[in-house]
Amino acid sequence: MVKKPPGNRDENSKEIVAVVLSRKLSVLLAVFLLCSFASISGALLIPSVPHQARKLSPKRVTSIGRNHYSSSGSDNFPPDLKIPRHVAFICDGNARWAKKRCLPTAAGHIIGADRFIELIEYLQADGIQYCTFFGFSTENWKRSEDEIQSIFDLMEQTATKLSNRFPPETSEVEIRLLGDLDDSRIPEGLREALRRLQDASEKRRLTMLQSGISSTRLTINLAINYGGRQDILRATKLLAMAVKDGTVENPDDITEEVFSSFLGTAGTPDPDMIIRTSGESRLSNFLLWNCAYSEIYISPALWPDFDRNCWEAALAWYQERQRRFGSRESLEERVEFNAMKKKQ
């Protein structure tokens, strides 16, 4: 038997392992590049499917709620308990979305703005009556001038898209503005575009009310240059002036309802659910007076990725909550008890 030179087998094994590893690394690299290209092209190059093409049924989420409350699918509770009346959004994660794809921050804001328009359609179809979007906070002025300018430019473009998609004169959507839009740092063009939206929808609402018709299905609050503490401080000053000039005669007459009437959010019910995207667990100075009993849902999705599935997951989570408002029994239990008393 001829002996092989020592070490020959080890050298051959090492060569084989090296070839296999090299091929595996090549495949992994190709997959990574393909996935990266697909993510970017899917977000930036492929146009989004119009909402009408999805053929979403307004009853779809209601049926989800029935399944959560009863395995038989019967209506154990009134429908208005299954769908939140007011949902507020802290739209977070645009910059991180762009960074993950090696894109400029502005790209994240662009896709996030498109997501905002798309989500409004979902909310309207699913019977939400009020929604509030945190577009620009009083703390966002700390960002770079370039980013702030790109955000404001995009807001003005989005205001035009919003007007085209939901014409204030004819649609069942009402636009309201929250925050200090008189701030001189806000571009005049953006200020005018936003106020045109609000004025047109308000004019239509008043016209319909005079005709004895209430046709607003969804009220959209746009919080721009808004801060919860600033809103409370402004309301306090206005209330102090009202006491001084005699509009409010007795300080004992100041109730939560009276104070709320001086807030920028006056006329809008407190949010039933606040949704914050990107996995962050803080309110960031958002609706501080109003969120006392809001259900707070933290979504791991970045705002540009918050799609229909993410919205339905949030809604299903809300429908499983037991809202007690400090009581021992849930709101559903009280409604059921009151309904039984009426039948007796």
Residue pairs with C-beta under 8 A, 6 or more apart in sequence:
36 101
39 101
40 101
40 103
43 101
43 107
43 111
43 304
44 103
44 107
44 111
48 114
48 118
51 118
51 121
51 122
51 125
54 308
56 122
56 125
56 308
57 125
58 125
58 126
58 127
60 126
61 83
61 126
61 127
61 312
61 315
62 79
62 82
62 83
62 127
63 73
64 312
64 315
64 316
64 319
65 79
65 82
65 83
65 315
65 319
66 73
66 74
66 75
66 82
67 73
68 82
68 316
68 319
68 320
69 76
69 77
69 82
69 319
69 332
70 76
76 332
76 336
77 332
77 335
77 336
78 335
81 331
81 332
81 335
82 319
83 126
83 127
83 128
83 315
84 128
84 271
84 272
84 273
84 295
84 315
84 318
85 128
85 129
85 130
85 269
85 272
86 128
86 129
86 130
86 131
86 132
86 268
86 269
86 270
86 271
86 272
86 273
87 123
87 128
87 130
87 131
87 132
87 271
87 272
87 273
87 274
87 275
88 131
88 132
88 133
88 134
88 221
88 271
88 273
88 274
88 275
88 286
88 287
88 291
88 294
89 119
89 131
89 132
89 133
89 134
89 274
89 275
89 276
89 277
90 134
90 274
90 275
90 276
90 277
90 280
90 283
90 284
90 286
91 112
91 116
91 133
91 134
91 135
91 277
91 303
91 306
92 276
92 277
92 278
92 280
92 284
92 302
92 303
93 108
93 112
93 277
93 278
93 301
93 302
93 303
93 304
93 305
94 105
94 108
94 109
94 111
94 112
94 302
94 303
94 304
95 105
95 108
96 108
96 278
96 302
97 108
97 111
97 112
97 302
97 303
97 304
97 305
98 104
98 105
98 106
98 107
98 108
98 109
99 105
99 108
100 302
101 107
105 147
105 150
106 147
106 150
106 154
108 302
108 304
109 150
109 151
109 154
110 154
111 304
112 303
112 304
113 154
113 155
113 157
113 158
113 161
115 303
115 304
115 306
115 307
116 133
116 158
117 158
117 161
117 162
117 165
118 307
119 306
119 311
120 131
120 162
120 165
120 166
120 173
120 218
120 220
122 308
122 311
123 131
123 218
123 311
124 172
124 173
124 217
124 218
126 315
128 218
129 217
129 218
129 219
130 218
130 219
130 221
130 268
130 269
130 271
131 218
131 219
131 220
131 221
132 178
132 220
132 221
132 222
132 223
132 265
132 268
132 271
132 287
133 220
133 221
133 222
133 223
134 223
134 226
134 284
134 286
135 155
135 222
135 223
135 224
135 226
136 151
136 155
136 179
136 223
136 224
136 225
136 226
137 223
137 225
137 226
137 227
137 284
137 285
137 286
138 179
138 180
138 225
138 226
138 227
138 230
138 285
139 227
139 284
139 285
140 148
140 151
141 148
141 185
152 186
152 187
152 190
155 190
155 194
155 224
156 187
156 189
156 190
156 193
159 190
159 193
159 194
159 197
160 193
162 175
162 197
163 196
163 197
163 200
166 173
168 174
168 175
168 197
168 200
168 201
168 203
168 204
169 200
169 203
169 204
170 204
172 215
172 216
172 217
172 218
173 201
173 216
173 217
173 218
173 219
173 220
174 201
174 202
174 204
174 205
174 216
174 218
174 219
174 220
175 197
175 198
175 201
175 220
175 222
176 198
176 219
176 220
176 221
176 222
176 268
177 194
177 195
177 198
177 221
177 222
177 224
178 221
178 222
178 223
178 224
178 226
178 231
178 264
178 265
179 223
179 224
179 225
179 226
179 227
179 264
180 225
180 226
180 230
181 191
181 194
181 195
181 224
181 225
183 225
186 224
186 225
194 222
194 224
205 216
208 214
208 215
208 216
219 268
221 265
221 268
223 286
226 264
226 286
227 285
228 283
228 285
228 286
228 287
228 288
228 289
228 290
229 285
229 288
231 263
231 264
231 265
231 288
231 289
232 263
232 288
232 289
234 262
234 263
234 264
235 259
235 262
235 263
235 264
235 289
236 262
238 262
239 248
239 254
239 258
239 259
239 262
242 248
242 262
243 251
243 254
248 254
248 258
260 266
260 289
263 289
263 290
265 287
265 289
265 290
270 290
270 291
270 292
270 293
270 294
271 287
271 290
271 291
271 294
272 294
272 295
272 318
272 323
273 294
273 295
273 296
273 297
273 314
273 318
274 283
274 286
274 287
274 291
274 294
274 295
274 296
274 297
275 297
275 299
275 314
276 282
276 283
276 296
276 297
276 298
276 299
277 299
277 301
277 302
277 303
277 306
277 310
278 299
278 300
278 301
278 302
278 303
279 298
279 299
279 300
280 298
281 298
283 291
283 296
287 294
293 323
293 325
295 318
295 321
295 323
297 314
297 317
297 318
299 306
299 310
299 313
299 314
301 307
301 310
322 330
322 332
323 330
323 331
323 332
324 330
324 331
325 331
327 334
329 337
